[in-house]
């Protein structure tokens, strides 16, 4: 098989570093998994044994690849990784969505993916320019949740809106917004999208005219919340409002 290189966005494959993300890849996207890489130091561990057993069951090649793992992760303590073909999904029109508009931090995106899945949202859209959702740092930060989600990356918000179907949009921003408790008090429709902007610049002003803008109230001692925290609050409150 061809040798593996350090991850680049233009590759048609990606890496899921770590035992748990690798297991999630094999469990939820087995059709995308092409190889499992194991470090020689981890061969006898429980995690390695479980991963090898599942890979063998799925007829996925397992390799001892110490150097490749170091190259992929940039560190010497990565003991497993799954190699997978990148994928693009069609989002479900009858389900709630989370949309990340031009996010730039890999850790934030991975954390939001994991949070969305944890509270039952399985459809996530991203709008370019944005983080490469298949970057190993994103996959790792999601703890493999990415493999249980339907994910699609759009060139612009308009392309998403055309495909999303009739639904209520909730951009999280200050301009023209109502507080989150007030919005939830009015009831939440069955189909909705929570929209979050870039970590530094937030959402463009034009989103004040999209659906119902929402703000998370806080005291005057801070000016904003970290993106992943704001998303977690919004996702939790909307999913619990049922």
C-alpha positions in Angstrom: 0.0 0.0 0.0 1.2 3.6 -0.6 3.2 5.2 2.2 1.4 7.7 4.5 2.4 11.4 4.6 1.9 14.1 7.1 -1.7 15.3 7.0 -2.6 18.0 4.4 -6.0 19.4 3.6 -5.7 18.4 -0.1 -5.3 14.7 0.7 -8.4 12.5 0.1 -7.9 10.7 3.4 -7.5 11.7 7.0 -6.3 10.3 10.3 -8.2 9.6 13.6 -5.4 9.7 16.2 -5.9 7.8 19.5 -7.6 4.5 20.4 -11.0 5.9 21.1 -11.3 8.0 17.9 -10.0 5.1 15.9 -12.7 2.8 17.5 -15.4 5.4 16.7 -14.2 5.5 13.1 -14.4 1.7 12.7 -17.8 1.5 14.5 -19.6 4.3 12.8 -17.8 4.8 9.4 -16.4 1.3 8.7 -16.9 1.9 5.0 -14.5 4.8 5.1 -11.7 3.1 7.2 -8.8 1.8 5.2 -6.1 1.1 7.7 -5.4 0.9 11.4 -1.9 1.9 12.6 -0.6 0.7 16.0 2.6 1.5 17.9 4.8 -1.4 18.9 4.8 -0.2 22.5 1.0 -0.6 22.6 0.6 -4.0 20.9 -0.3 -5.8 24.1 -2.6 -3.2 25.6 -6.3 -3.8 26.0 -7.1 -0.9 23.7 -4.9 -2.3 21.0 -6.4 -5.7 21.3 -9.9 -4.4 21.0 -9.0 -2.2 18.0 -7.3 -5.1 16.3 -10.2 -7.5 16.9 -12.7 -5.0 15.4 -10.4 -4.3 12.4 -10.0 -8.0 11.7 -13.7 -8.5 11.9 -14.2 -5.7 9.4 -11.3 -7.0 7.2 -9.4 -3.7 7.7 -5.6 -3.9 7.4 -3.6 -3.4 10.7 0.0 -2.2 10.6 2.7 -1.6 13.1 3.7 1.9 12.2 5.7 3.7 14.9 7.3 6.3 12.5 4.1 7.0 10.7 2.2 7.6 14.0 4.9 10.1 15.1 4.7 11.8 11.7 0.9 12.0 11.8 0.6 13.3 15.4 3.8 15.3 15.7 4.5 13.6 19.0 5.9 10.4 20.4 2.9 9.3 22.5 0.3 8.6 19.8 -0.1 4.8 19.9 -3.0 4.3 17.4 -4.7 5.9 14.5 -7.3 5.0 11.9 -6.8 6.0 8.3 -10.1 7.0 6.7 -11.4 8.3 3.4 -13.0 11.8 3.7 -16.7 12.0 3.4 -19.5 14.6 2.8 -23.0 14.1 3.9 -26.5 15.4 3.0 -28.0 17.0 6.1 -31.4 15.7 7.2 -34.0 18.4 6.4 -36.3 17.2 9.2 -33.8 17.5 12.0 -32.3 20.4 13.9 -28.9 21.6 12.7 -25.9 23.5 14.1 -24.1 25.8 11.6 -20.6 27.1 12.2 -19.9 30.2 10.1 -16.2 30.5 9.3 -14.8 29.0 12.5 -11.0 29.2 12.7 -10.0 27.1 15.8 -9.6 23.4 15.4 -10.1 22.6 19.1 -13.3 24.6 19.2 -14.8 22.9 16.2 -13.9 19.4 17.5 -15.4 20.2 20.9 -18.6 21.6 19.3 -19.0 18.4 17.2 -18.8 16.3 20.4 -21.2 18.6 22.2 -23.7 18.5 19.4 -23.7 14.7 19.3 -23.9 14.5 23.1 -27.2 16.4 23.1 -28.7 14.7 20.1 -27.9 17.0 17.2 -26.5 14.9 14.4 -26.4 17.4 11.6 -23.6 20.0 11.4 -22.8 22.5 8.7 -19.7 24.6 8.3 -19.3 27.7 6.0 -16.0 28.5 4.3 -13.4 29.8 4.9 -13.2 27.6 7.9 -11.2 25.0 9.7 -10.5 21.8 7.8 -13.0 19.5 9.6 -10.9 16.4 8.8 -7.7 17.9 10.3 -6.5 15.3 12.9 -6.6 18.0 15.6 -10.4 18.4 14.9 -11.0 14.6 14.8 -9.1 14.2 18.1 -10.9 17.1 19.8 -14.2 15.6 18.8 -13.1 12.2 20.3 -14.4 10.5 17.2 -17.8 12.1 17.3 -17.3 13.3 13.8 -17.9 9.8 12.6 -21.4 9.7 14.1 -22.5 13.0 12.5 -23.8 14.1 9.2 -21.4 16.9 8.2 -21.4 19.2 5.1 -19.1 22.2 4.3 -20.7 24.9 2.2 -19.1 27.7 0.2 -21.5 30.3 1.7 -24.5 30.6 3.9 -26.9 31.0 1.0 -25.9 27.6 -0.3 -26.8 26.1 3.1 -30.1 27.9 3.3 -31.2 26.6 -0.1 -30.6 23.0 1.0 -31.8 23.2 4.6 -35.5 23.4 3.9 -38.1 25.5 5.8 -36.8 26.0 9.3 -36.3 28.6 12.0 -32.8 30.1 12.1 -31.2 31.4 15.3 -28.0 33.4 14.8 -26.2 33.9 18.1 -25.1 37.6 18.0 -25.8 40.9 19.7 -27.3 42.9 16.9 -31.1 42.9 16.9 -31.1 39.9 19.3 -33.4 38.7 22.1 -32.1 37.0 25.2 -31.9 33.2 25.1 -34.4 32.8 28.0 -36.9 35.0 26.2 -36.6 33.1 23.0 -37.0 29.8 24.7 -40.0 31.0 26.6 -41.8 31.6 23.3 -41.4 27.9 22.4 -39.1 26.2 19.9 -40.3 24.8 16.6 -39.5 21.3 15.5 -37.0 22.3 12.9 -34.3 24.9 13.7 -30.7 25.8 13.1 -28.4 27.4 15.6 -25.8 29.6 13.9 -22.5 30.5 15.5 -19.8 32.8 14.1 -16.1 33.1 14.0 -14.2 33.1 17.3 -12.8 36.6 16.8 -15.3 38.5 14.5 -18.6 36.7 15.3 -21.3 36.7 12.7 -21.5 39.4 10.0 -24.1 42.2 10.6 -26.3 40.8 7.8 -27.3 37.9 10.1 -29.3 40.3 12.2 -31.9 39.9 9.4 -31.8 36.1 9.5 -34.5 34.4 11.6 -34.4 35.4 15.3 -31.0 36.6 16.5 -30.2 35.3 20.0 -27.8 36.4 22.7 -26.7 34.6 25.8 -27.1 37.1 28.7 -24.1 37.5 31.1 -22.9 40.2 33.5 -20.9 43.2 32.5 -17.6 41.7 33.7 -17.0 39.9 30.4 -17.6 40.9 26.8 -18.2 37.5 25.3 -18.0 33.7 25.7 -15.6 31.3 24.1 -17.2 29.9 20.9 -17.4 26.3 22.1 -18.9 27.4 25.5 -21.5 29.6 23.8 -22.4 26.7 21.4 -22.6 24.3 24.3 -25.0 26.6 26.2 -27.2 27.2 23.1 -27.2 23.5 22.1 -28.1 22.4 25.6 -30.9 24.9 26.1 -32.5 24.3 22.8 -32.4 20.5 23.0 -33.8 20.6 26.6 -36.6 23.0 25.7 -38.6 20.0 24.3 
